[in-house]
Amino acid sequence: MAVILVGAMIVASIETVWAGQVTPFNKNIVTWDYKELNNIEIKKGEEMGRFKLGSTAIVLFGKNAVNWEESLQADTPTKMGMHFGNVVTK
């Protein structure tokens, strides 16, 4: 197995859970008036937004080293902590 860590140099965009992507928005300058969004409720520990940095980790395995989840296909959206499969133990 090999792990390649790819780090971002700058923030690519910012996204909130109540308004989605707020910057950059189609490469245009957009002003948001958050006072109009008065029904926002966020509980302690809940996500309120994220910086979309573009960092990633690439993990490479040898042939037949992993039993992959059958539901995974090319272009399947993934999230942190998602189960991809099991490493084959010899």
N, CA, C and O atoms as a GROMACS GRO file, in nm:
protein
  360
    1MET      N    1   0.084  -0.117   0.000
    1MET     CA    2   0.000   0.000   0.000
    1MET      C    3   0.089   0.124   0.000
    1MET      O    4   0.194   0.126   0.064
    2ALA      N    5   0.046   0.226  -0.072
    2ALA     CA    6   0.114   0.355  -0.073
    2ALA      C    7   0.012   0.466  -0.055
    2ALA      O    8  -0.099   0.458  -0.109
    3VAL      N    9   0.048   0.570   0.022
    3VAL     CA   10  -0.041   0.684   0.043
    3VAL      C   11   0.030   0.808  -0.007
    3VAL      O   12   0.143   0.837   0.033
    4ILE      N   13  -0.036   0.882  -0.094
    4ILE     CA   14   0.017   1.007  -0.148
    4ILE      C   15  -0.070   1.119  -0.095
    4ILE      O   16  -0.190   1.122  -0.124
    5LEU      N   17  -0.013   1.212  -0.018
    5LEU     CA   18  -0.088   1.323   0.039
    5LEU      C   19  -0.072   1.445  -0.050
    5LEU      O   20   0.039   1.486  -0.081
    6VAL      N   21  -0.185   1.503  -0.091
    6VAL     CA   22  -0.185   1.620  -0.179
    6VAL      C   23  -0.246   1.735  -0.101
    6VAL      O   24  -0.364   1.730  -0.066
    7GLY      N   25  -0.169   1.839  -0.074
    7GLY     CA   26  -0.216   1.953   0.005
    7GLY      C   27  -0.249   2.072  -0.081
    7GLY      O   28  -0.185   2.096  -0.184
    8ALA      N   29  -0.350   2.147  -0.038
    8ALA     CA   30  -0.391   2.268  -0.110
    8ALA      C   31  -0.308   2.387  -0.062
    8ALA      O   32  -0.264   2.391   0.053
    9MET      N   33  -0.288   2.481  -0.148
    9MET     CA   34  -0.213   2.602  -0.114
    9MET      C   35  -0.305   2.714  -0.067
    9MET      O   36  -0.267   2.793   0.019
   10ILE      N   37  -0.427   2.721  -0.122
   10ILE     CA   38  -0.521   2.827  -0.088
   10ILE      C   39  -0.662   2.768  -0.079
   10ILE      O   40  -0.685   2.656  -0.125
   11VAL      N   41  -0.754   2.843  -0.022
   11VAL     CA   42  -0.893   2.800  -0.014
   11VAL      C   43  -0.957   2.815  -0.150
   11VAL      O   44  -0.952   2.922  -0.210
   12ALA      N   45  -1.018   2.707  -0.200
   12ALA     CA   46  -1.083   2.710  -0.330
   12ALA      C   47  -1.221   2.774  -0.322
   12ALA      O   48  -1.261   2.848  -0.411
   13SER      N   49  -1.294   2.745  -0.214
   13SER     CA   50  -1.426   2.804  -0.194
   13SER      C   51  -1.470   2.784  -0.050
   13SER      O   52  -1.405   2.713   0.027
   14ILE      N   53  -1.582   2.846  -0.016
   14ILE     CA   54  -1.642   2.833   0.116
   14ILE      C   55  -1.787   2.792   0.098
   14ILE      O   56  -1.856   2.841   0.008
   15GLU      N   57  -1.834   2.700   0.184
   15GLU     CA   58  -1.971   2.651   0.174
   15GLU      C   59  -2.032   2.648   0.314
   15GLU      O   60  -1.965   2.608   0.409
   16THR      N   61  -2.159   2.690   0.327
   16THR     CA   62  -2.231   2.680   0.454
   16THR      C   63  -2.345   2.580   0.439
   16THR      O   64  -2.390   2.554   0.328
   17VAL      N   65  -2.391   2.524   0.551
   17VAL     CA   66  -2.499   2.426   0.544
   17VAL      C   67  -2.632   2.492   0.511
   17VAL      O   68  -2.723   2.424   0.463
   18TRP      N   69  -2.648   2.621   0.534
   18TRP     CA   70  -2.776   2.688   0.508
   18TRP      C   71  -2.782   2.757   0.372
   18TRP      O   72  -2.892   2.782   0.322
   19ALA      N   73  -2.668   2.788   0.311
   19ALA     CA   74  -2.671   2.861   0.184
   19ALA      C   75  -2.593   2.792   0.073
   19ALA      O   76  -2.591   2.840  -0.040
   20GLY      N   77  -2.530   2.678   0.104
   20GLY     CA   78  -2.449   2.611   0.002
   20GLY      C   79  -2.322   2.687  -0.026
   20GLY      O   80  -2.270   2.757   0.061
   21GLN      N   81  -2.271   2.674  -0.147
   21GLN     CA   82  -2.146   2.741  -0.183
   21GLN      C   83  -2.169   2.891  -0.189
   21GLN      O   84  -2.258   2.937  -0.260
   22VAL      N   85  -2.088   2.966  -0.115
   22VAL     CA   86  -2.106   3.111  -0.110
   22VAL      C   87  -1.993   3.187  -0.179
   22VAL      O   88  -2.010   3.303  -0.216
   23THR      N   89  -1.879   3.123  -0.196
   23THR     CA   90  -1.770   3.190  -0.266
   23THR      C   91  -1.669   3.088  -0.318
   23THR      O   92  -1.644   2.991  -0.246
   24PRO      N   93  -1.611   3.101  -0.434
   24PRO     CA   94  -1.658   3.193  -0.537
   24PRO      C   95  -1.785   3.139  -0.600
   24PRO      O   96  -1.802   3.018  -0.612
   25PHE      N   97  -1.872   3.226  -0.640
   25PHE     CA   98  -1.999   3.187  -0.698
   25PHE      C   99  -1.996   3.220  -0.847
   25PHE      O  100  -2.021   3.334  -0.887
   26ASN      N  101  -1.965   3.120  -0.928
   26ASN     CA  102  -1.952   3.138  -1.073
   26ASN      C  103  -1.857   3.251  -1.110
   26ASN      O  104  -1.876   3.322  -1.209
   27LYS      N  105  -1.754   3.267  -1.027
   27LYS     CA  106  -1.650   3.369  -1.049
   27LYS      C  107  -1.705   3.512  -1.048
   27LYS      O  108  -1.644   3.602  -1.105
   28ASN      N  109  -1.821   3.532  -0.985
   28ASN     CA  110  -1.879   3.666  -0.970
   28ASN      C  111  -1.872   3.706  -0.824
   28ASN      O  112  -1.870   3.620  -0.736
   29ILE      N  113  -1.869   3.835  -0.798
   29ILE     CA  114  -1.874   3.884  -0.661
   29ILE      C  115  -2.020   3.882  -0.617
   29ILE      O  116  -2.107   3.938  -0.684
   30VAL      N  117  -2.046   3.817  -0.503
   30VAL     CA  118  -2.183   3.805  -0.451
   30VAL      C  119  -2.182   3.852  -0.307
   30VAL      O  120  -2.092   3.818  -0.230
   31THR      N  121  -2.282   3.929  -0.269
   31THR     CA  122  -2.297   3.975  -0.132
   31THR      C  123  -2.416   3.903  -0.069
   31THR      O  124  -2.524   3.900  -0.128
   32TRP      N  125  -2.395   3.844   0.049
   32TRP     CA  126  -2.502   3.773   0.120
   32TRP      C  127  -2.544   3.854   0.241
   32TRP      O  128  -2.459   3.903   0.315
   33ASP      N  129  -2.674   3.870   0.262
   33ASP     CA  130  -2.726   3.936   0.380
   33ASP      C  131  -2.779   3.828   0.474
   33ASP      O  132  -2.894   3.786   0.461
   34TYR      N  133  -2.696   3.783   0.568
   34TYR     CA  134  -2.733   3.674   0.655
   34TYR      C  135  -2.839   3.714   0.758
   34TYR      O  136  -2.895   3.627   0.825
   35LYS      N  137  -2.867   3.842   0.773
   35LYS     CA  138  -2.973   3.886   0.864
   35LYS      C  139  -3.109   3.836   0.816
   35LYS      O  140  -3.200   3.814   0.896
   36GLU      N  141  -3.123   3.817   0.683
   36GLU     CA  142  -3.249   3.768   0.626
   36GLU      C  143  -3.270   3.621   0.655
   36GLU      O  144  -3.383   3.573   0.648
   37LEU      N  145  -3.166   3.548   0.688
   37LEU     CA  146  -3.175   3.405   0.716
   37LEU      C  147  -3.189   3.385   0.866
   37LEU      O  148  -3.097   3.334   0.931
   38ASN      N  149  -3.303   3.423   0.922
   38ASN     CA  150  -3.319   3.422   1.067
   38ASN      C  151  -3.365   3.288   1.124
   38ASN      O  152  -3.382   3.277   1.245
   39ASN      N  153  -3.385   3.187   1.042
   39ASN     CA  154  -3.430   3.056   1.091
   39ASN      C  155  -3.316   2.955   1.098
   39ASN      O  156  -3.342   2.834   1.103
   40ILE      N  157  -3.194   2.999   1.098
   40ILE     CA  158  -3.080   2.908   1.103
   40ILE      C  159  -3.063   2.859   1.247
   40ILE      O  160  -3.046   2.940   1.338
   41GLU      N  161  -3.066   2.728   1.266
   41GLU     CA  162  -3.040   2.669   1.398
   41GLU      C  163  -2.931   2.565   1.382
   41GLU      O  164  -2.943   2.472   1.303
   42ILE      N  165  -2.826   2.582   1.459
   42ILE     CA  166  -2.715   2.487   1.458
   42ILE      C  167  -2.690   2.443   1.600
   42ILE      O  168  -2.664   2.526   1.688
   43LYS      N  169  -2.699   2.312   1.624
   43LYS     CA  170  -2.676   2.259   1.757
   43LYS      C  171  -2.526   2.243   1.783
   43LYS      O  172  -2.446   2.236   1.690
   44LYS      N  173  -2.490   2.239   1.909
   44LYS     CA  174  -2.351   2.222   1.949
   44LYS      C  175  -2.292   2.098   1.882
   44LYS      O  176  -2.349   1.989   1.890
   45GLY      N  177  -2.178   2.116   1.817
   45GLY     CA  178  -2.109   2.006   1.751
   45GLY      C  179  -2.151   1.982   1.607
   45GLY      O  180  -2.085   1.906   1.536
   46GLU      N  181  -2.259   2.046   1.561
   46GLU     CA  182  -2.302   2.028   1.423
   46GLU      C  183  -2.216   2.111   1.328
   46GLU      O  184  -2.161   2.214   1.365
   47GLU      N  185  -2.206   2.063   1.206
   47GLU     CA  186  -2.130   2.135   1.104
   47GLU      C  187  -2.206   2.261   1.064
   47GLU      O  188  -2.327   2.258   1.045
   48MET      N  189  -2.134   2.373   1.052
   48MET     CA  190  -2.196   2.495   1.002
   48MET      C  191  -2.145   2.533   0.864
   48MET      O  192  -2.208   2.612   0.793
   49GLY      N  193  -2.033   2.479   0.826
   49GLY     CA  194  -1.978   2.509   0.695
   49GLY      C  195  -1.842   2.447   0.680
   49GLY      O  196  -1.792   2.378   0.769
   50ARG      N  197  -1.782   2.475   0.565
   50ARG     CA  198  -1.650   2.416   0.539
   50ARG      C  199  -1.573   2.503   0.442
   50ARG      O  200  -1.630   2.570   0.356
   51PHE      N  201  -1.441   2.500   0.459
   51PHE     CA  202  -1.351   2.556   0.360
   51PHE      C  203  -1.320   2.443   0.263
   51PHE      O  204  -1.277   2.336   0.305
   52LYS      N  205  -1.341   2.466   0.137
   52LYS     CA  206  -1.315   2.363   0.037
   52LYS      C  207  -1.174   2.386  -0.017
   52LYS      O  208  -1.152   2.464  -0.109
   53LEU      N  209  -1.081   2.315   0.045
   53LEU     CA  210  -0.940   2.339   0.018
   53LEU      C  211  -0.886   2.267  -0.104
   53LEU      O  212  -0.791   2.314  -0.167
   54GLY      N  213  -0.945   2.155  -0.138
   54GLY     CA  214  -0.894   2.080  -0.251
   54GLY      C  215  -0.788   1.977  -0.214
   54GLY      O  216  -0.734   1.911  -0.303
   55SER      N  217  -0.757   1.964  -0.086
   55SER     CA  218  -0.661   1.862  -0.045
   55SER      C  219  -0.721   1.724  -0.059
   55SER      O  220  -0.843   1.708  -0.056
   56THR      N  221  -0.636   1.625  -0.074
   56THR     CA  222  -0.685   1.488  -0.088
   56THR      C  223  -0.574   1.391  -0.050
   56THR      O  224  -0.458   1.429  -0.033
   57ALA      N  225  -0.611   1.267  -0.037
   57ALA     CA  226  -0.515   1.160  -0.017
   57ALA      C  227  -0.541   1.053  -0.122
   57ALA      O  228  -0.656   1.014  -0.144
   58ILE      N  229  -0.436   1.008  -0.186
   58ILE     CA  230  -0.447   0.902  -0.286
   58ILE      C  231  -0.388   0.776  -0.223
   58ILE      O  232  -0.273   0.776  -0.178
   59VAL      N  233  -0.467   0.669  -0.219
   59VAL     CA  234  -0.422   0.544  -0.159
   59VAL      C  235  -0.414   0.438  -0.269
   59VAL      O  236  -0.512   0.412  -0.338
   60LEU      N  237  -0.297   0.379  -0.284
   60LEU     CA  238  -0.275   0.278  -0.388
   60LEU      C  239  -0.253   0.141  -0.324
   60LEU      O  240  -0.180   0.128  -0.225
   61PHE      N  241  -0.318   0.039  -0.381
   61PHE     CA  242  -0.304  -0.098  -0.333
   61PHE      C  243  -0.256  -0.186  -0.447
   61PHE      O  244  -0.282  -0.157  -0.564
   62GLY      N  245  -0.187  -0.293  -0.414
   62GLY     CA  246  -0.147  -0.391  -0.513
   62GLY      C  247  -0.269  -0.468  -0.564
   62GLY      O  248  -0.377  -0.461  -0.506
   63LYS      N  249  -0.250  -0.541  -0.672
   63LYS     CA  250  -0.356  -0.620  -0.732
   63LYS      C  251  -0.410  -0.722  -0.631
   63LYS      O  252  -0.332  -0.790  -0.562
   64ASN      N  253  -0.542  -0.733  -0.622
   64ASN     CA  254  -0.612  -0.827  -0.534
   64ASN      C  255  -0.581  -0.806  -0.385
   64ASN      O  256  -0.593  -0.900  -0.307
   65ALA      N  257  -0.540  -0.686  -0.346
   65ALA     CA  258  -0.508  -0.658  -0.206
   65ALA      C  259  -0.629  -0.613  -0.126
   65ALA      O  260  -0.624  -0.610  -0.003
   66VAL      N  261  -0.739  -0.576  -0.194
   66VAL     CA  262  -0.857  -0.524  -0.128
   66VAL      C  263  -0.981  -0.588  -0.187
   66VAL      O  264  -0.992  -0.605  -0.309
   67ASN      N  265  -1.076  -0.624  -0.100
   67ASN     CA  266  -1.210  -0.664  -0.145
   67ASN      C  267  -1.296  -0.538  -0.139
   67ASN      O  268  -1.342  -0.499  -0.032
   68TRP      N  269  -1.319  -0.474  -0.255
   68TRP     CA  270  -1.390  -0.347  -0.262
   68TRP      C  271  -1.540  -0.366  -0.246
   68TRP      O  272  -1.595  -0.469  -0.285
   69GLU      N  273  -1.606  -0.265  -0.189
   69GLU     CA  274  -1.752  -0.263  -0.180
   69GLU      C  275  -1.807  -0.266  -0.322
   69GLU      O  276  -1.763  -0.189  -0.408
   70GLU      N  277  -1.904  -0.352  -0.347
   70GLU     CA  278  -1.960  -0.365  -0.481
   70GLU      C  279  -2.035  -0.239  -0.525
   70GLU      O  280  -2.049  -0.215  -0.645
   71SER      N  281  -2.082  -0.159  -0.430
   71SER     CA  282  -2.157  -0.038  -0.464
   71SER      C  283  -2.068   0.073  -0.520
   71SER      O  284  -2.118   0.168  -0.580
   72LEU      N  285  -1.935   0.062  -0.501
   72LEU     CA  286  -1.843   0.165  -0.551
   72LEU      C  287  -1.821   0.147  -0.701
   72LEU      O  288  -1.786   0.038  -0.747
   73GLN      N  289  -1.840   0.254  -0.774
   73GLN     CA  290  -1.816   0.256  -0.918
   73GLN      C  291  -1.735   0.382  -0.948
   73GLN      O  292  -1.718   0.468  -0.861
   74ALA      N  293  -1.686   0.394  -1.070
   74ALA     CA  294  -1.617   0.517  -1.110
   74ALA      C  295  -1.711   0.635  -1.090
   74ALA      O  296  -1.830   0.626  -1.123
   75ASP      N  297  -1.661   0.743  -1.036
   75ASP     CA  298  -1.736   0.866  -1.010
   75ASP      C  299  -1.839   0.854  -0.897
   75ASP      O  300  -1.927   0.939  -0.886
   76THR      N  301  -1.830   0.749  -0.812
   76THR     CA  302  -1.918   0.739  -0.696
   76THR      C  303  -1.877   0.846  -0.595
   76THR      O  304  -1.760   0.852  -0.556
   77PRO      N  305  -1.970   0.933  -0.551
   77PRO     CA  306  -1.935   1.032  -0.449
   77PRO      C  307  -1.894   0.961  -0.320
   77PRO      O  308  -1.955   0.862  -0.282
   78THR      N  309  -1.791   1.012  -0.254
   78THR     CA  310  -1.744   0.953  -0.130
   78THR      C  311  -1.736   1.060  -0.022
   78THR      O  312  -1.727   1.179  -0.052
   79LYS      N  313  -1.741   1.017   0.103
   79LYS     CA  314  -1.730   1.107   0.217
   79LYS      C  315  -1.630   1.050   0.316
   79LYS      O  316  -1.606   0.929   0.319
   80MET      N  317  -1.572   1.138   0.395
   80MET     CA  318  -1.476   1.096   0.495
   80MET      C  319  -1.539   0.993   0.588
   80MET      O  320  -1.652   1.012   0.634
   81GLY      N  321  -1.468   0.887   0.616
   81GLY     CA  322  -1.516   0.783   0.704
   81GLY      C  323  -1.597   0.674   0.635
   81GLY      O  324  -1.634   0.575   0.698
   82MET      N  325  -1.624   0.691   0.508
   82MET     CA  326  -1.703   0.594   0.433
   82MET      C  327  -1.624   0.464   0.415
   82MET      O  328  -1.503   0.467   0.392
   83HIS      N  329  -1.693   0.351   0.426
   83HIS     CA  330  -1.629   0.219   0.411
   83HIS      C  331  -1.615   0.186   0.263
   83HIS      O  332  -1.715   0.184   0.190
   84PHE      N  333  -1.492   0.158   0.218
   84PHE     CA  334  -1.466   0.127   0.078
   84PHE      C  335  -1.446  -0.021   0.053
   84PHE      O  336  -1.471  -0.070  -0.058
   85GLY      N  337  -1.402  -0.093   0.154
   85GLY     CA  338  -1.374  -0.234   0.136
   85GLY      C  339  -1.287  -0.284   0.249
   85GLY      O  340  -1.262  -0.214   0.347
   86ASN      N  341  -1.239  -0.407   0.234
   86ASN     CA  342  -1.156  -0.472   0.336
   86ASN      C  343  -1.024  -0.516   0.276
   86ASN      O  344  -1.020  -0.573   0.167
   87VAL      N  345  -0.917  -0.489   0.349
   87VAL     CA  346  -0.784  -0.534   0.305
   87VAL      C  347  -0.778  -0.687   0.320
   87VAL      O  348  -0.820  -0.743   0.421
   88VAL      N  349  -0.727  -0.751   0.217
   88VAL     CA  350  -0.714  -0.896   0.218
   88VAL      C  351  -0.596  -0.933   0.308
   88VAL      O  352  -0.485  -0.884   0.288
   89THR      N  353  -0.621  -1.018   0.405
   89THR     CA  354  -0.512  -1.065   0.492
   89THR      C  355  -0.472  -1.204   0.446
   89THR      O  356  -0.556  -1.287   0.412
   90LYS      N  357  -0.344  -1.228   0.446
   90LYS     CA  358  -0.293  -1.356   0.395
   90LYS      C  359  -0.263  -1.451   0.505
   90LYS      O  360  -0.220  -1.564   0.479
   0.00000   0.00000   0.00000
